[in-house]
């Protein structure tokens, strides 16, 4: 009996120690999610949404036009598109802590520099730098960190938590920037935002750790496996079908996000109504993400997204027809807005389900590049089209067609269900050990 007790004691102690380690890791992961949710909210608020508040005063101080100043944001988005793939490769190889921390420092310094610009070329230089820094600190980088820490079961919940909180960035920072502008003037207001960005995002990103990898996978071997995953994905027609779907629907979202207020004014609504109604898009995007995640538990994520994109087509397509009435306009915005943020979640869901997590950031970067270019150029093209046609009906109709194309392509994107694998919390005896397997598309989609 004594022998049995003495032999059982070490096992009991080991089990207790293992349970404590798993509990500590679980606590860390959700603290990481909370930190990234906050950093994304501040990042998008300062590095994107605040620009529109300071657009006119910046143009006035630099003795130029608002379209010229807007061009700085366009260049910023294009610079972010160029940086997306190399940033993704770095994240896959080295994790997010150093890159996101350095990116936060650089972005804060660049925002500070924005407050001091005296010429148009200085403004453009600063915002091109902001675009590169943004690629290292915003959603794509944050998603890569989350994907590396969570298994299939917890990943959707973690991504949803980050996007729900960050979805309120515009609701928080547009009025905040407006108050600062009224009280301090635009240059001092931007200085305050630079300080807020540095104080919040840098500590959040320094908190990031990289999950320890299995000691049986040398760095060279892991890099080779990532290259195999990327090569298989680039040969897979479903990867490009997914990209086409997101690109088509993204064009409609970007056009509506920029031109909705002007389109509502063109339909006869007041400036106050137009601005208030357009502001619903941010809140509706949060509701849409919640609904998408809930529906995704009962049906394929791609099928749910296809239905959402088709419903969006109805919303934007009906706007020129019934949008002159306030209730009709609100109904169209409600229908369209519920899908406003769905594409943010569908990309990691499909990529991780089909190709695993080893090369997630690289593949996401490949899709991000054309999406960001579209984000920069589609609203400009739509605005020019509306001006030439003296009506917003043609670009709105084109946006509806884009949503339908996105729905059809998304429905055609086959998603392979991710096999149930041990969560990093419970895999192996080491703290945070991950078991990652290479999963390539079927032979018909990706020939050897």
Buried (B, 14 or more C-beta within 10 A) or exposed (E): EEEEEEEEEEEEEEEEEBEEBBEEBBEBBBEBBBBBBBBBBBBBBBBBBBBBBBBEBBBEBBEBEEEBBBBBBBBBBBBBBBBBBBBBBBBBBEBBBBBBBBBBBBBBBBBBBBBEBEEBEBBBBBBBBBBBBBBBBBBBBBBBBBBBBBBBEBBBEBBBBBBBBBBBBBBBBBEBBBEBBEEEBBBEBBBBBBEBBBEBBBBBBBBBBBBEBEEEBEEEEBBEBBEBBBEBBEBBBBBBBBBBBBBBBBBBBBBBBBBBBBBBBBBEBEEEBBBBBBBBBBBBBBBBBBBBBEBBEEEBBBBBBBBBBBBBBBBBBBBBEEBBEBEBBBBBBBBBBBBBBBBBBBBBBBBBBBBBBBBBBBBBBBBBBBBBBBBBBBBBBBBEBBEEEEBBBBBBBBBBBBBBBBBBBBBBBBBBEBEEBEBBBEBBEBBBBBBBEBBBBEEEBBEE
